Amino acid sequence: MRQVAITGTRSTGHRSLDAYGDLFMTYLGPFADDAHFFIGGASGIDSMALLWLAGNTAAELTVVVPGTVDQQPADARQAIARARDRIKQVVELKATELGTPAYHARNRWMVDHASMTIGFPHAIEPSTGTWQTLDYTAEQRKPRLIVPV
């Protein structure tokens, strides 16, 4: 079974939900039959990919958060709750402070447990957690698929 980390922008308002559904079908769909996805429990791509995968595939799903689920934004908590019956595991890394280091640790945890990363960076945000995750994936000599949104 392939282990796939998903990373992506929180800035998703520039495309329609249907457009993201098409992107997920094209770039996540081919891996979904035999994959375990590790998804950060944040707003934006994380929540959208979680809901799409839960509703459209039989893939195994693990949600990873830097602190606890209760500390996540309301829309992310709602996505996790909606997909709960499809989530195999929720990993709470229990960071004491939810700053950049905690999010980078979460991203590294997902990459370390995955065999590849699929990233959906916002094209105009070159220095973000998404790119940090994709760069870390490359440093680990693991494949990465980059789908600019």
Solvent accessible surface area in square Angstrom, and as a share of the most:
residue,aa,sasa,rsa
1,M,121,0.54
2,R,111,0.40
3,Q,51,0.23
4,V,0,0.00
5,A,0,0.00
6,I,0,0.00
7,T,8,0.05
8,G,13,0.13
9,T,7,0.04
10,R,130,0.47
11,S,50,0.32
12,T,22,0.13
13,G,81,0.78
14,H,88,0.39
15,R,94,0.34
16,S,66,0.43
17,L,141,0.70
18,D,115,0.60
19,A,30,0.23
20,Y,2,0.01
21,G,20,0.19
22,D,98,0.51
23,L,28,0.14
24,F,3,0.01
25,M,114,0.51
26,T,75,0.44
27,Y,74,0.28
28,L,0,0.00
29,G,19,0.18
30,P,98,0.62
31,F,42,0.18
32,A,5,0.04
33,D,149,0.77
34,D,84,0.44
35,A,2,0.01
36,H,16,0.07
37,F,0,0.00
38,F,14,0.06
39,I,1,0.00
40,G,1,0.01
41,G,3,0.03
42,A,3,0.02
43,S,21,0.14
44,G,9,0.08
45,I,0,0.00
46,D,7,0.04
47,S,11,0.07
48,M,34,0.15
49,A,0,0.00
50,L,3,0.02
51,L,51,0.26
52,W,30,0.11
53,L,0,0.00
54,A,16,0.12
55,G,61,0.59
56,N,87,0.45
57,T,26,0.15
58,A,95,0.73
59,A,3,0.02
60,E,53,0.24
61,L,0,0.00
62,T,0,0.00
63,V,0,0.00
64,V,0,0.00
65,V,0,0.00
66,P,1,0.00
67,G,1,0.01
68,T,37,0.22
69,V,29,0.17
70,D,118,0.61
71,Q,88,0.39
72,Q,3,0.01
73,P,63,0.40
74,A,68,0.53
75,D,75,0.39
76,A,0,0.00
77,R,95,0.35
78,Q,116,0.51
79,A,2,0.02
80,I,8,0.04
81,A,70,0.54
82,R,163,0.60
83,A,2,0.02
84,R,122,0.45
85,D,133,0.69
86,R,67,0.25
87,I,13,0.07
88,K,131,0.55
89,Q,94,0.42
90,V,37,0.21
91,V,20,0.11
92,E,61,0.27
93,L,57,0.28
94,K,127,0.54
95,A,30,0.23
96,T,144,0.83
97,E,138,0.62
98,L,56,0.28
99,G,26,0.25
100,T,85,0.49
101,P,102,0.64
102,A,10,0.08
103,Y,47,0.18
104,H,47,0.21
105,A,41,0.32
106,R,17,0.06
107,N,4,0.02
108,R,91,0.33
109,W,60,0.21
110,M,2,0.01
111,V,0,0.00
112,D,77,0.40
113,H,86,0.38
114,A,6,0.05
115,S,53,0.34
116,M,17,0.07
117,T,0,0.00
118,I,0,0.00
119,G,0,0.00
120,F,0,0.00
121,P,1,0.01
122,H,22,0.10
123,A,76,0.59
124,I,136,0.69
125,E,51,0.23
126,P,104,0.65
127,S,108,0.69
128,T,44,0.25
129,G,30,0.29
130,T,8,0.05
131,W,68,0.24
132,Q,41,0.18
133,T,0,0.00
134,L,0,0.00
135,D,69,0.36
136,Y,35,0.13
137,T,0,0.00
138,A,43,0.33
139,E,124,0.56
140,Q,75,0.33
141,R,219,0.80
142,K,51,0.21
143,P,84,0.53
144,R,94,0.34
145,L,55,0.28
146,I,56,0.29
147,V,9,0.05
148,P,79,0.50
149,V,10,0.05
